């Protein structure tokens, strides 16, 4: 997503040689003189910090969102609510009714991370992850967009050879509310031999496939015009229907090149030749796995944002990384995925492309200036923590103006 910005924006840094340096405490309230002086548009954002490093990265992203918005004439009203393990500890449920109600009434939702070792042995309905599934269902978001771009500044952080990783820019469009994660029947039982069994159902209806296919084709049309549908149609009936319906929808998009790939081959091709992919569309479980795999091509899961969208109502925006309880509270988290999720919130959730571009360009500038958290650090750069990385992004947001060519 941000990789392409380097080719379509011109940036310049205002001359502040005669002014006092900005302190880290004044950054939040700093303004550019040519920006809007009073807000013209107001939005309500529900913040769900969650667990582990979630509160740390949400705090940073909120500051960036506020500053970028103020410079583009936007004002935000934030409402912070409990979710996940934090909600379990205080309310006894992973998604309180008041949290879901607040989310539904907002213009967009920004989530940090949920889960942790503390709750791993809970019953399923008492796990933090159940709250996330309930939130997605409650908001009726069915399309998950997960970009994976290898930035030139971080190509050496990829686990793949430079010539393989360099230039990768793909988007995974994942169906989010159907398939094996939600299909019924599901549960536990006993077979004819008296053995305990666990079972789940992979099931998709025509409308579920059609609507995610439309989102994927529209996404590919706005990118490089190539869509790869990933399934397991040689084995699974649900995938056979998936392929049939994607091909049917394709007739409405003659300008988009459609290909098909089995999921096992797709997993291999993502590490063998990831540049062959533009846009990938796939079901819930395959998308869950492939998007995490794609994240490591970029160098760190801490760099990747995501957007979950529905037909109407607020979208859900979150980094794809987990709660990382092993580093929680130590100021080691990478906040850039959450910051970029805030940019996606502006672009896809609110239609505020200029403010989104300001954030995306600020992230690039911060990386250009050599600041790195531990997960993306390499020799010759400056190692910083979560808070300092956020402060450096704020400097770039405030001091840089982006002008589309």
C-alpha positions as a Markdown table, in Angstrom:
| # | Residue | x | y | z |
|---|---|---|---|---|
| 1 | Unk | 0.0 | 0.0 | 0.0 |
| 2 | Unk | 2.6 | 2.6 | 1.0 |
| 3 | Unk | 5.2 | 1.3 | -1.4 |
| 4 | Unk | 3.5 | 2.9 | -4.4 |
| 5 | Unk | 3.5 | 6.3 | -2.7 |
| 6 | Unk | 7.1 | 6.9 | -3.5 |
| 7 | Unk | 6.2 | 7.1 | -7.2 |
| 8 | Unk | 3.2 | 9.5 | -7.0 |
| 9 | Unk | 3.9 | 12.1 | -4.5 |
| 10 | Unk | 6.3 | 15.1 | -4.2 |
| 11 | Unk | 7.3 | 16.1 | -0.7 |
| 12 | Unk | 9.1 | 19.0 | 0.8 |
| 13 | Unk | 10.0 | 19.9 | 4.3 |
| 14 | Unk | 9.2 | 23.5 | 5.5 |
| 15 | Unk | 12.1 | 25.6 | 6.6 |
| 16 | Unk | 12.0 | 26.0 | 10.4 |
| 17 | Unk | 15.6 | 27.2 | 10.8 |
| 18 | Unk | 14.4 | 30.3 | 12.6 |
| 19 | Unk | 11.9 | 28.7 | 14.9 |
| 20 | Unk | 12.3 | 26.8 | 18.1 |
| 21 | Unk | 12.5 | 23.0 | 17.9 |
| 22 | Unk | 9.4 | 21.2 | 18.6 |
| 23 | Unk | 9.3 | 19.3 | 21.8 |
| 24 | Unk | 7.8 | 15.8 | 22.0 |
| 25 | Unk | 5.0 | 17.3 | 24.2 |
| 26 | Unk | 4.1 | 20.0 | 21.6 |
| 27 | Unk | 3.9 | 17.8 | 18.6 |
| 28 | Unk | 0.4 | 16.8 | 19.2 |
| 29 | Unk | -0.8 | 20.4 | 18.9 |
| 30 | Unk | 1.5 | 21.6 | 16.2 |
| 31 | Unk | 0.0 | 22.9 | 12.9 |
| 32 | Unk | 1.1 | 23.7 | 9.4 |
| 33 | Unk | 0.1 | 27.3 | 8.5 |
| 34 | Unk | -1.4 | 26.3 | 5.2 |
| 35 | Unk | -3.5 | 23.6 | 6.7 |
| 36 | Unk | -7.1 | 24.0 | 7.7 |
| 37 | Unk | -7.4 | 26.1 | 10.8 |
| 38 | Unk | -10.8 | 24.8 | 11.9 |
| 39 | Unk | -12.3 | 21.4 | 11.5 |
| 40 | Unk | -14.8 | 21.0 | 8.7 |
| 41 | Unk | -15.7 | 17.3 | 9.2 |
| 42 | Unk | -16.2 | 15.4 | 12.4 |
| 43 | Unk | -16.0 | 11.6 | 13.0 |
| 44 | Unk | -16.6 | 9.3 | 15.9 |
| 45 | Unk | -13.9 | 6.6 | 16.3 |
| 46 | Unk | -14.2 | 3.6 | 18.7 |
| 47 | Unk | -10.9 | 2.5 | 20.1 |
| 48 | Unk | -10.4 | -1.0 | 21.2 |
| 49 | Unk | -6.9 | -1.3 | 22.8 |
| 50 | Unk | -7.4 | -4.9 | 23.8 |
| 51 | Unk | -4.5 | -6.9 | 25.3 |
| 52 | Unk | -0.8 | -7.2 | 25.4 |
| 53 | Unk | 0.9 | -4.5 | 23.2 |
| 54 | Unk | -2.6 | -3.3 | 22.0 |
| 55 | Unk | -2.8 | -0.3 | 24.4 |
| 56 | Unk | 0.7 | 0.8 | 23.5 |
| 57 | Unk | 0.2 | 0.8 | 19.7 |
| 58 | Unk | -3.3 | 2.2 | 19.9 |
| 59 | Unk | -2.1 | 5.2 | 22.0 |
| 60 | Unk | 0.6 | 6.0 | 19.4 |
| 61 | Unk | -1.8 | 5.5 | 16.4 |
| 62 | Unk | -4.5 | 7.8 | 18.1 |
| 63 | Unk | -1.9 | 10.6 | 18.3 |
| 64 | Unk | -1.0 | 10.2 | 14.7 |
| 65 | Unk | -4.6 | 10.1 | 13.6 |
| 66 | Unk | -5.5 | 13.2 | 15.6 |
| 67 | Unk | -2.6 | 15.2 | 14.2 |
| 68 | Unk | -3.0 | 14.1 | 10.6 |
| 69 | Unk | -6.7 | 14.8 | 10.8 |
| 70 | Unk | -6.3 | 18.3 | 12.3 |
| 71 | Unk | -4.0 | 19.2 | 9.5 |
| 72 | Unk | -6.6 | 18.2 | 6.9 |
| 73 | Unk | -9.6 | 19.9 | 8.7 |
| 74 | Unk | -10.8 | 16.8 | 10.5 |
| 75 | Unk | -11.9 | 16.4 | 14.1 |
| 76 | Unk | -12.3 | 13.1 | 15.9 |
| 77 | Unk | -14.3 | 12.1 | 18.9 |
| 78 | Unk | -12.7 | 9.0 | 20.5 |
| 79 | Unk | -14.5 | 6.4 | 22.6 |
| 80 | Unk | -12.2 | 3.8 | 24.2 |
| 81 | Unk | -13.9 | 0.5 | 25.1 |
| 82 | Unk | -13.0 | -2.9 | 26.6 |
| 83 | Unk | -12.5 | -6.0 | 24.5 |
| 84 | Unk | -10.7 | -9.3 | 24.6 |
| 85 | Unk | -8.9 | -10.4 | 27.7 |
| 86 | Unk | -9.2 | -7.0 | 29.3 |
| 87 | Unk | -13.0 | -7.2 | 29.0 |
| 88 | Unk | -13.0 | -10.8 | 30.3 |
| 89 | Unk | -11.1 | -9.7 | 33.5 |
| 90 | Unk | -13.5 | -6.8 | 34.2 |
| 91 | Unk | -16.8 | -7.9 | 32.8 |
| 92 | Unk | -16.6 | -11.7 | 32.4 |
| 93 | Unk | -17.2 | -11.6 | 28.6 |
| 94 | Unk | -14.8 | -11.0 | 25.7 |
| 95 | Unk | -17.1 | -8.5 | 24.0 |
| 96 | Unk | -19.4 | -6.5 | 26.3 |
| 97 | Unk | -22.7 | -5.3 | 24.9 |
| 98 | Unk | -21.8 | -1.7 | 25.5 |
| 99 | Unk | -18.6 | -2.2 | 23.4 |
| 100 | Unk | -20.5 | -3.6 | 20.5 |
| 101 | Unk | -23.1 | -0.9 | 20.7 |
| 102 | Unk | -20.4 | 1.8 | 20.7 |
| 103 | Unk | -18.7 | 0.2 | 17.7 |
| 104 | Unk | -21.9 | 0.1 | 15.7 |
| 105 | Unk | -22.7 | 3.7 | 16.4 |
| 106 | Unk | -19.3 | 5.0 | 15.4 |
| 107 | Unk | -17.9 | 5.9 | 12.0 |
| 108 | Unk | -15.0 | 3.5 | 12.3 |
| 109 | Unk | -13.4 | 1.1 | 14.7 |
| 110 | Unk | -9.6 | 0.9 | 15.4 |
| 111 | Unk | -8.5 | -2.3 | 17.2 |
| 112 | Unk | -5.1 | -2.9 | 18.8 |
| 113 | Unk | -4.7 | -6.7 | 19.6 |
| 114 | Unk | -6.4 | -9.3 | 21.7 |
| 115 | Unk | -5.4 | -12.5 | 23.5 |
| 116 | Unk | -2.6 | -13.8 | 25.7 |
| 117 | Unk | -1.3 | -16.7 | 27.6 |
| 118 | Unk | -3.5 | -15.8 | 30.6 |
| 119 | Unk | -6.6 | -16.8 | 28.8 |
| 120 | Unk | -5.4 | -19.7 | 26.6 |
| 121 | Unk | -7.0 | -22.4 | 28.8 |
| 122 | Unk | -10.4 | -20.7 | 29.0 |
| 123 | Unk | -13.5 | -22.4 | 27.5 |
| 124 | Unk | -14.1 | -21.3 | 23.9 |
| 125 | Unk | -16.8 | -18.8 | 24.7 |
| 126 | Unk | -14.5 | -17.3 | 27.3 |
| 127 | Unk | -11.6 | -16.7 | 25.0 |
| 128 | Unk | -10.6 | -13.2 | 23.8 |
| 129 | Unk | -10.6 | -14.5 | 20.2 |
| 130 | Unk | -14.3 | -15.3 | 20.5 |
| 131 | Unk | -14.9 | -11.6 | 21.1 |
| 132 | Unk | -13.2 | -10.7 | 17.8 |
| 133 | Unk | -15.3 | -13.2 | 15.9 |
| 134 | Unk | -18.4 | -11.7 | 17.6 |
| 135 | Unk | -17.3 | -8.2 | 16.7 |
| 136 | Unk | -16.9 | -9.0 | 13.1 |
| 137 | Unk | -20.3 | -10.6 | 13.0 |
| 138 | Unk | -21.9 | -7.8 | 14.9 |
| 139 | Unk | -20.5 | -5.2 | 12.5 |
| 140 | Unk | -21.3 | -7.4 | 9.5 |
| 141 | Unk | -17.9 | -6.9 | 8.0 |
| 142 | Unk | -17.2 | -9.7 | 5.5 |
| 143 | Unk | -14.3 | -8.4 | 3.4 |
| 144 | Unk | -10.8 | -8.3 | 5.0 |
| 145 | Unk | -8.2 | -6.4 | 2.9 |
| 146 | Unk | -4.6 | -7.1 | 3.9 |
| 147 | Unk | -1.9 | -5.4 | 1.9 |
| 148 | Unk | 1.7 | -6.8 | 1.9 |
| 149 | Unk | 4.3 | -4.5 | 0.3 |
| 150 | Unk | 8.0 | -4.7 | 0.6 |
| 151 | Unk | 9.4 | -1.2 | 1.2 |
| 152 | Unk | 12.8 | -0.5 | -0.3 |
| 153 | Unk | 13.9 | 0.7 | 3.2 |
| 154 | Unk | 13.1 | -2.7 | 4.6 |
| 155 | Unk | 14.0 | -5.1 | 1.8 |
| 156 | Unk | 16.9 | -6.4 | 3.8 |
| 157 | Unk | 14.6 | -7.3 | 6.7 |
| 158 | Unk | 12.8 | -9.9 | 4.6 |
| 159 | Unk | 13.6 | -13.5 | 5.2 |
| 160 | Unk | 13.7 | -14.0 | 1.4 |
| 161 | Unk | 16.6 | -13.1 | -0.9 |
| 162 | Unk | 16.6 | -9.5 | -2.0 |
| 163 | Unk | 15.9 | -10.3 | -5.6 |
| 164 | Unk | 12.8 | -12.3 | -4.6 |
| 165 | Unk | 11.4 | -9.8 | -2.1 |
| 166 | Unk | 12.2 | -6.6 | -3.8 |
| 167 | Unk | 9.2 | -4.9 | -5.4 |
| 168 | Unk | 6.5 | -7.2 | -3.9 |
| 169 | Unk | 3.2 | -5.3 | -3.6 |
| 170 | Unk | 0.1 | -7.5 | -3.2 |
| 171 | Unk | -3.3 | -7.4 | -1.6 |
| 172 | Unk | -5.0 | -10.4 | 0.1 |
| 173 | Unk | -8.8 | -10.1 | 0.0 |
| 174 | Unk | -10.1 | -12.6 | 2.6 |
| 175 | Unk | -13.7 | -13.6 | 3.2 |
| 176 | Unk | -14.2 | -13.0 | 6.9 |
| 177 | Unk | -17.5 | -14.2 | 8.2 |
| 178 | Unk | -18.2 | -17.5 | 6.6 |
| 179 | Unk | -16.4 | -20.8 | 6.0 |
| 180 | Unk | -15.1 | -23.2 | 8.6 |
| 181 | Unk | -14.7 | -20.7 | 11.4 |
| 182 | Unk | -18.5 | -20.1 | 11.5 |
| 183 | Unk | -20.0 | -23.2 | 9.7 |
| 184 | Unk | -22.4 | -25.6 | 11.4 |
| 185 | Unk | -22.6 | -28.3 | 12.6 |
| 186 | Unk | -19.5 | -28.0 | 14.7 |
| 187 | Unk | -18.5 | -29.5 | 18.1 |
| 188 | Unk | -17.3 | -32.6 | 19.8 |
| 189 | Unk | -18.7 | -36.1 | 19.7 |
| 190 | Unk | -17.9 | -39.8 | 19.7 |
| 191 | Unk | -17.5 | -42.1 | 16.7 |
| 192 | Unk | -18.6 | -45.7 | 16.2 |
| 193 | Unk | -15.4 | -46.9 | 17.8 |
| 194 | Unk | -16.0 | -44.9 | 20.9 |
| 195 | Unk | -13.2 | -42.4 | 20.0 |
| 196 | Unk | -13.7 | -38.7 | 20.9 |
| 197 | Unk | -13.9 | -36.5 | 17.8 |
| 198 | Unk | -13.9 | -32.8 | 17.0 |
| 199 | Unk | -15.6 | -31.6 | 13.8 |
| 200 | Unk | -16.2 | -28.3 | 11.9 |
| 201 | Unk | -18.0 | -27.5 | 8.7 |
| 202 | Unk | -16.6 | -25.6 | 5.7 |
| 203 | Unk | -19.7 | -24.1 | 4.1 |
| 204 | Unk | -20.4 | -21.2 | 1.8 |
| 205 | Unk | -23.6 | -19.8 | 0.2 |
| 206 | Unk | -23.6 | -18.3 | -3.2 |
| 207 | Unk | -24.2 | -14.7 | -1.9 |
| 208 | Unk | -21.2 | -15.0 | 0.4 |
| 209 | Unk | -18.9 | -15.9 | -2.5 |
| 210 | Unk | -20.4 | -13.4 | -4.9 |
| 211 | Unk | -20.1 | -10.4 | -2.6 |
| 212 | Unk | -16.4 | -11.0 | -1.7 |
| 213 | Unk | -15.7 | -11.7 | -5.4 |
| 214 | Unk | -17.1 | -8.3 | -6.3 |
| 215 | Unk | -14.9 | -6.6 | -3.6 |
| 216 | Unk | -11.8 | -8.5 | -5.0 |
| 217 | Unk | -12.5 | -7.6 | -8.6 |
| 218 | Unk | -13.0 | -4.0 | -7.7 |
| 219 | Unk | -9.8 | -4.0 | -5.7 |
| 220 | Unk | -7.8 | -5.6 | -8.5 |
| 221 | Unk | -9.3 | -3.1 | -11.0 |
| 222 | Unk | -7.8 | -0.2 | -8.9 |
| 223 | Unk | -4.5 | -1.9 | -8.7 |
| 224 | Unk | -2.8 | -3.7 | -11.6 |
| 225 | Unk | -5.8 | -5.6 | -13.0 |
| 226 | Unk | -4.8 | -9.1 | -12.0 |
| 227 | Unk | -6.8 | -11.3 | -9.6 |
| 228 | Unk | -5.8 | -14.8 | -8.4 |
| 229 | Unk | -8.6 | -16.8 | -6.7 |
| 230 | Unk | -7.2 | -19.4 | -4.3 |
| 231 | Unk | -9.2 | -22.5 | -3.4 |
| 232 | Unk | -8.9 | -26.3 | -3.1 |
| 233 | Unk | -11.4 | -27.2 | -5.8 |
| 234 | Unk | -9.7 | -30.5 | -6.6 |
| 235 | Unk | -10.9 | -31.8 | -3.2 |
| 236 | Unk | -13.5 | -29.7 | -1.4 |
| 237 | Unk | -17.0 | -29.2 | -2.6 |
| 238 | Unk | -17.1 | -25.8 | -0.9 |
| 239 | Unk | -14.1 | -24.8 | -3.1 |
| 240 | Unk | -15.8 | -26.2 | -6.2 |
| 241 | Unk | -18.7 | -23.8 | -5.6 |
| 242 | Unk | -16.3 | -21.0 | -4.8 |
| 243 | Unk | -14.5 | -21.4 | -8.1 |
| 244 | Unk | -17.8 | -21.6 | -10.0 |
| 245 | Unk | -19.1 | -18.4 | -8.5 |
| 246 | Unk | -15.9 | -16.4 | -8.9 |
| 247 | Unk | -15.9 | -17.4 | -12.6 |
| 248 | Unk | -19.5 | -16.2 | -12.9 |
| 249 | Unk | -18.7 | -12.8 | -11.3 |
| 250 | Unk | -15.7 | -12.5 | -13.6 |
| 251 | Unk | -17.9 | -11.9 | -16.6 |
| 252 | Unk | -18.7 | -8.5 | -15.1 |
| 253 | Unk | -15.1 | -7.5 | -15.0 |
| 254 | Unk | -13.6 | -8.2 | -18.5 |
| 255 | Unk | -10.8 | -5.8 | -17.8 |
| 256 | Unk | -9.5 | -7.9 | -14.9 |
| 257 | Unk | -7.3 | -11.0 | -15.6 |
| 258 | Unk | -8.6 | -13.9 | -13.5 |
| 259 | Unk | -6.5 | -16.9 | -12.6 |
| 260 | Unk | -7.0 | -19.8 | -10.2 |
| 261 | Unk | -4.6 | -21.5 | -7.8 |
| 262 | Unk | -4.8 | -24.4 | -5.3 |
| 263 | Unk | -4.0 | -23.2 | -1.8 |
| 264 | Unk | -1.0 | -25.5 | -1.3 |
| 265 | Unk | 0.5 | -24.2 | -4.5 |
| 266 | Unk | -0.3 | -20.6 | -3.5 |
| 267 | Unk | 1.5 | -21.1 | -0.2 |
| 268 | Unk | 4.6 | -22.3 | -2.1 |
| 269 | Unk | 4.4 | -19.6 | -4.8 |
| 270 | Unk | 4.2 | -16.8 | -2.2 |
| 271 | Unk | 7.8 | -17.7 | -1.1 |
| 272 | Unk | 9.0 | -18.8 | -4.5 |
| 273 | Unk | 7.9 | -15.9 | -6.6 |
| 274 | Unk | 5.7 | -13.4 | -4.7 |
| 275 | Unk | 5.9 | -10.7 | -7.4 |
| 276 | Unk | 3.6 | -12.7 | -9.6 |
| 277 | Unk | 0.7 | -11.8 | -7.4 |
| 278 | Unk | -1.3 | -8.6 | -7.5 |
| 279 | Unk | -4.6 | -9.3 | -5.8 |
| 280 | Unk | -5.5 | -12.6 | -4.1 |
| 281 | Unk | -9.1 | -13.5 | -3.1 |
| 282 | Unk | -9.7 | -16.5 | -0.9 |
| 283 | Unk | -11.9 | -18.0 | 1.8 |
| 284 | Unk | -11.7 | -17.4 | 5.5 |
| 285 | Unk | -9.2 | -20.0 | 6.7 |
| 286 | Unk | -6.9 | -19.9 | 3.6 |
| 287 | Unk | -6.8 | -16.1 | 3.8 |
| 288 | Unk | -6.0 | -16.3 | 7.5 |
| 289 | Unk | -2.9 | -18.4 | 6.7 |
| 290 | Unk | -1.7 | -16.9 | 3.5 |
| 291 | Unk | -1.9 | -13.3 | 4.7 |
| 292 | Unk | 0.3 | -14.2 | 7.7 |
| 293 | Unk | 2.7 | -15.9 | 5.3 |
| 294 | Unk | 2.7 | -12.8 | 3.1 |
| 295 | Unk | 3.5 | -10.6 | 6.1 |
| 296 | Unk | 6.9 | -12.3 | 6.6 |
| 297 | Unk | 7.9 | -11.5 | 3.0 |
| 298 | Unk | 7.8 | -7.8 | 4.1 |
| 299 | Unk | 10.2 | -8.4 | 6.9 |
| 300 | Unk | 7.9 | -8.2 | 9.9 |
| 301 | Unk | 4.3 | -8.8 | 10.8 |
| 302 | Unk | 4.6 | -5.6 | 12.7 |
| 303 | Unk | 4.4 | -3.6 | 9.5 |
| 304 | Unk | 1.1 | -4.8 | 8.1 |
| 305 | Unk | -2.3 | -3.2 | 8.5 |
| 306 | Unk | -5.8 | -4.5 | 7.6 |
| 307 | Unk | -9.3 | -3.3 | 6.9 |
| 308 | Unk | -12.5 | -5.2 | 7.4 |
| 309 | Unk | -15.4 | -3.8 | 5.5 |
| 310 | Unk | -19.1 | -4.6 | 5.1 |
| 311 | Unk | -21.9 | -3.4 | 2.8 |
| 312 | Unk | -22.7 | -0.5 | 5.1 |
| 313 | Unk | -21.8 | 0.6 | 8.6 |
| 314 | Unk | -18.5 | 1.2 | 10.3 |
| 315 | Unk | -15.4 | -0.7 | 9.2 |
| 316 | Unk | -13.0 | -2.5 | 11.5 |
| 317 | Unk | -9.3 | -1.6 | 11.2 |
| 318 | Unk | -6.5 | -3.4 | 12.9 |
| 319 | Unk | -2.8 | -4.5 | 12.6 |
| 320 | Unk | -2.5 | -8.2 | 11.7 |
| 321 | Unk | 0.0 | -8.9 | 14.4 |
| 322 | Unk | -1.1 | -10.5 | 17.7 |
| 323 | Unk | -0.9 | -9.2 | 21.3 |
| 324 | Unk | 2.7 | -10.2 | 21.8 |
| 325 | Unk | 2.4 | -10.6 | 25.6 |
| 326 | Unk | 6.1 | -11.4 | 25.9 |
| 327 | Unk | 7.0 | -7.8 | 25.1 |
| 328 | Unk | 3.9 | -6.0 | 26.4 |
| 329 | Unk | 4.7 | -3.0 | 28.6 |
| 330 | Unk | 8.3 | -2.9 | 27.6 |
| 331 | Unk | 8.1 | -0.2 | 24.9 |
| 332 | Unk | 9.4 | -2.7 | 22.3 |
| 333 | Unk | 6.3 | -3.0 | 20.1 |
| 334 | Unk | 6.3 | -1.8 | 16.5 |
| 335 | Unk | 3.4 | 0.7 | 16.1 |
| 336 | Unk | 3.7 | 1.1 | 12.4 |
| 337 | Unk | 1.1 | -1.5 | 11.5 |
| 338 | Unk | -1.4 | 0.2 | 13.7 |
| 339 | Unk | -0.5 | 3.6 | 12.4 |
| 340 | Unk | -1.0 | 2.3 | 8.8 |
| 341 | Unk | -4.3 | 0.7 | 9.9 |
| 342 | Unk | -5.3 | 4.2 | 11.0 |
| 343 | Unk | -4.4 | 5.4 | 7.4 |
| 344 | Unk | -6.6 | 2.6 | 6.0 |
| 345 | Unk | -9.4 | 3.8 | 8.4 |
| 346 | Unk | -9.1 | 7.2 | 6.8 |
| 347 | Unk | -9.0 | 6.0 | 3.2 |
| 348 | Unk | -11.4 | 3.1 | 3.2 |
| 349 | Unk | -13.6 | 3.9 | 6.3 |
| 350 | Unk | -14.0 | 7.6 | 6.0 |
| 351 | Unk | -13.0 | 8.4 | 2.4 |
| 352 | Unk | -10.4 | 10.9 | 3.6 |
| 353 | Unk | -7.6 | 10.1 | 1.2 |
| 354 | Unk | -5.5 | 13.2 | 1.8 |
| 355 | Unk | -5.2 | 12.5 | 5.5 |
| 356 | Unk | -4.4 | 8.9 | 4.8 |
| 357 | Unk | -1.7 | 9.8 | 2.4 |
| 358 | Unk | -0.2 | 12.2 | 4.9 |
| 359 | Unk | 0.2 | 9.3 | 7.4 |
| 360 | Unk | 1.5 | 6.8 | 4.8 |
| 361 | Unk | 4.1 | 9.3 | 3.6 |
| 362 | Unk | 5.1 | 10.1 | 7.2 |
| 363 | Unk | 5.8 | 6.4 | 7.8 |
| 364 | Unk | 8.0 | 6.3 | 4.7 |
| 365 | Unk | 9.8 | 9.4 | 5.8 |
| 366 | Unk | 10.4 | 8.0 | 9.3 |
| 367 | Unk | 11.9 | 4.9 | 7.8 |
| 368 | Unk | 14.0 | 7.0 | 5.4 |
| 369 | Unk | 15.4 | 8.8 | 8.4 |
| 370 | Unk | 16.6 | 5.4 | 9.8 |
| 371 | Unk | 14.4 | 4.8 | 12.7 |
| 372 | Unk | 13.6 | 1.1 | 13.5 |
| 373 | Unk | 12.0 | -0.9 | 16.2 |
| 374 | Unk | 13.7 | -4.2 | 17.1 |
| 375 | Unk | 11.7 | -6.4 | 14.7 |
| 376 | Unk | 12.9 | -4.5 | 11.7 |
| 377 | Unk | 16.3 | -3.3 | 13.0 |
| 378 | Unk | 19.5 | -3.7 | 10.9 |
| 379 | Unk | 23.0 | -2.3 | 11.4 |
| 380 | Unk | 23.4 | 1.4 | 10.5 |
| 381 | Unk | 19.9 | 2.4 | 11.7 |
| 382 | Unk | 18.7 | 3.8 | 15.0 |
| 383 | Unk | 17.0 | 1.4 | 17.4 |
| 384 | Unk | 13.9 | 3.0 | 19.0 |
| 385 | Unk | 11.0 | 1.9 | 21.1 |
| 386 | Unk | 7.3 | 2.1 | 20.4 |
| 387 | Unk | 6.9 | 5.6 | 21.9 |
| 388 | Unk | 9.9 | 7.1 | 20.1 |
| 389 | Unk | 8.8 | 5.6 | 16.8 |
| 390 | Unk | 5.5 | 7.3 | 17.3 |
| 391 | Unk | 7.1 | 10.6 | 18.1 |
| 392 | Unk | 9.2 | 10.4 | 14.9 |
| 393 | Unk | 6.1 | 9.7 | 12.8 |
| 394 | Unk | 4.4 | 12.7 | 14.4 |
| 395 | Unk | 7.3 | 14.9 | 13.3 |
| 396 | Unk | 7.0 | 13.6 | 9.8 |
| 397 | Unk | 3.2 | 14.1 | 9.8 |
| 398 | Unk | 3.6 | 17.7 | 11.0 |
| 399 | Unk | 6.6 | 18.8 | 9.0 |
| 400 | Unk | 5.9 | 17.2 | 5.6 |
| 401 | Unk | 3.4 | 18.2 | 3.0 |
| 402 | Unk | 2.4 | 15.7 | 0.3 |
| 403 | Unk | 1.3 | 16.9 | -3.2 |
| 404 | Unk | 0.0 | 14.3 | -5.6 |
| 405 | Unk | 1.5 | 14.6 | -9.1 |
